[in-house]
Amino acid sequence: MDSRNVIEVEHLTKRFGDFTAVDDITFEVHKGEIFGFLGANGAGKTTAMRMLTGLSFPTSGRGIVAGFDIWTQSELIKKHIGYMSQKFALYGDLTVEDNLELFAGIYGVPRAEVPVRTDELLTRLSLIHEKKSLVRDLPQGWKQKLAFSVSIIHKPEIVFLDEPTGGVDPAARRQFWELIYEAVNEGITAFVTTHYMDEAEYCNRISMMVDGRIDALDSPAALKSAYGASSIAEVFDILARGAVRSE
């Protein structure tokens, strides 16, 4: 594995019977970048992400994530990554502080470091005065920011963000992306799926999946130039027109 990369994928394929969900994809993700993983519904993004996070095995191909093999070291992968999905996964009937302590323990943060990391995160999020509040009582935007912080409390090499800003207002989305930038500045690589094309513009590089294949992969500027488009949304529309399947 190239030391400059945190993910390397070669000819990765996933079939379900006669249906090929992920069709021979090859790409790499560089350390310290924000990598956008885009595609319409049914394109194969979620299936690919499940293989990269150790939740599903491929049919064929090779994949290395955070230095570990997706075939033989899936449990080690889970310990060295963070993950956050659009569906909020924290416990609403526990306090903010209790959630952070619980997930820090799950992620293997040394017990002596948990209070320090908890207070650091809450201070950064301006939630230090809400540490005794129940999570269910927080506004949705705060919940999303808290969920992101939980996903990186163990300082993983990579954080996978699956539609992380769904259901929040534009102001909260901008604040969420500020947290992503802060994490990347601290050395965490971000692997992001999103349906918001304006957010895709924030990525260092973007791949676009169509019918299980990666049809384009480059920086936002290079993709817009290659397709004669003024925005990533236009590039996405051009590529999506060739799709023949949907969920």
ABEGO torsion letter per residue (X at the ends): XBAABABBBBGBBBBBEABBABBGBBBBBBBGBBBBBBEBBGAGAAAAAAAAAGABBBABEBBBBGGBBAAAAAAAAAAABBBBBABBABBAABBAAAAAAAAAAAAGBBAAAAAAAAAAAAAAAGAAAAAABBAAABBAAAAAAAAAAAAAAAGBABBBBBGAABGBBAAAAAAAAAAAAAAAAAGBBBBBBBABAAAAAABABBBBBBGGBBABBBBAAAAAAAAGBABAAAAAAAAAAABABBX
